Amino acid sequence: MKRIILAAAILACATTPFAQGTEVAKPQCDPKPEYPGRLVMQSDSRAKVFNNEVKRYAECMKKFVSDRQAATRENSDAANAAIEEYNGVMKKINAAVDEAKQQ
C-alpha cells in the first residue's frame, strides 16, 4: 500500500512543471567604463570623470548582485517550505496507512 501511495505522489510531482522557462535578468549597468589611456588620465578633470564612471558602474553591479542574491534566498526559502510541506503530507499519509494496516 505504501508503494502505491508513494508512486502516486511521485507521479503527481513528476507531472508538475517545475521549470517555468523564466529568463534570468542581466545587469543593465551601461555604459561600461573604459580606460582612456595613460596620457588622457594625466588630466585631473578626465581622471575624475573616469573614476566617477567606475564608481557608478561598481555601485550598479553591486546592487544587481545584491538583488539577485536576495531573489535566490527567496527561491531557496520557498523550495525549503515546499519540501517541509511535502514531508508533512507524506508523514500523515504514511501514518494513516500504518494505522489502517493495524485495524
C-alpha positions as CSV (number, residue, x, y, z in Angstrom):
1,M,0.0,0.0,0.0
2,K,2.8,2.4,0.8
3,R,4.3,1.8,-2.6
4,I,1.1,2.8,-4.3
5,I,0.8,6.0,-2.4
6,L,4.5,6.8,-2.9
7,A,4.1,6.0,-6.7
8,A,1.1,8.3,-6.9
9,A,2.9,11.1,-5.1
10,I,6.0,10.8,-7.3
11,L,3.7,10.7,-10.4
12,A,2.0,13.9,-9.2
13,C,5.3,15.7,-8.7
14,A,6.7,14.4,-12.0
15,T,3.9,16.0,-14.0
16,T,4.2,19.3,-12.2
17,P,6.1,21.8,-14.4
18,F,8.9,22.9,-12.1
19,A,10.9,25.0,-14.6
20,Q,8.8,27.9,-15.8
21,G,11.3,28.9,-18.5
22,T,11.8,32.3,-17.0
23,E,14.8,34.2,-18.3
24,V,17.4,35.4,-15.8
25,A,17.9,39.1,-15.8
26,K,21.2,40.5,-16.9
27,P,22.8,43.6,-15.4
28,Q,21.8,46.9,-17.0
29,C,24.9,48.8,-15.9
30,D,25.8,50.7,-19.0
31,P,27.9,52.4,-20.1
32,K,30.7,50.2,-19.0
33,P,33.8,52.3,-18.2
34,E,36.8,52.0,-20.5
35,Y,40.3,53.1,-19.5
36,P,41.0,56.1,-21.7
37,G,44.8,55.6,-21.6
38,R,47.7,56.9,-19.5
39,L,48.1,60.2,-21.3
40,V,44.4,61.1,-21.0
41,M,44.4,60.2,-17.3
42,Q,47.1,62.8,-16.7
43,S,44.3,65.4,-16.9
44,D,42.7,65.8,-13.4
45,S,39.3,66.5,-14.9
46,R,39.3,63.4,-17.1
47,A,40.6,61.3,-14.3
48,K,37.7,62.4,-12.1
49,V,35.2,61.7,-14.8
50,F,36.7,58.2,-15.3
51,N,36.8,57.5,-11.6
52,N,33.1,58.6,-11.3
53,E,32.2,56.3,-14.2
54,V,34.0,53.4,-12.5
55,K,32.3,54.2,-9.2
56,R,28.8,54.3,-10.8
57,Y,29.4,51.0,-12.6
58,A,30.7,49.3,-9.5
59,E,27.6,50.5,-7.5
60,C,25.3,49.3,-10.2
61,M,26.9,45.9,-10.3
62,K,26.9,45.6,-6.5
63,K,23.2,46.4,-6.4
64,F,22.5,43.9,-9.2
65,V,24.4,41.2,-7.4
66,S,22.7,42.0,-4.1
67,D,19.2,41.9,-5.7
68,R,20.0,38.6,-7.4
69,Q,21.2,37.1,-4.1
70,A,18.0,38.3,-2.3
71,A,15.9,36.6,-5.1
72,T,18.0,33.4,-4.7
73,R,17.4,33.4,-0.9
74,E,13.6,33.9,-1.5
75,N,13.6,31.0,-4.0
76,S,15.6,28.8,-1.6
77,D,13.2,29.6,1.2
78,A,10.2,28.8,-1.0
79,A,11.7,25.5,-2.0
80,N,12.5,24.5,1.6
81,A,8.9,25.4,2.6
82,A,7.6,23.2,-0.2
83,I,9.9,20.3,1.0
84,E,8.6,20.7,4.5
85,E,5.0,20.7,3.3
86,Y,5.6,17.6,1.2
87,N,7.3,15.8,4.1
88,G,4.4,16.7,6.4
89,V,1.8,15.4,4.0
90,M,3.7,12.2,3.3
91,K,4.2,11.6,7.1
92,K,0.4,11.9,7.6
93,I,-0.3,9.6,4.7
94,N,2.2,7.0,5.9
95,A,0.8,7.2,9.5
96,A,-2.7,6.7,8.1
97,V,-1.6,3.7,6.0
98,D,0.2,2.2,9.1
99,E,-3.0,2.7,11.2
100,A,-5.1,1.1,8.5
101,K,-2.9,-1.9,8.5
102,Q,-3.2,-2.4,12.2
103,Q,-7.0,-2.5,12.1
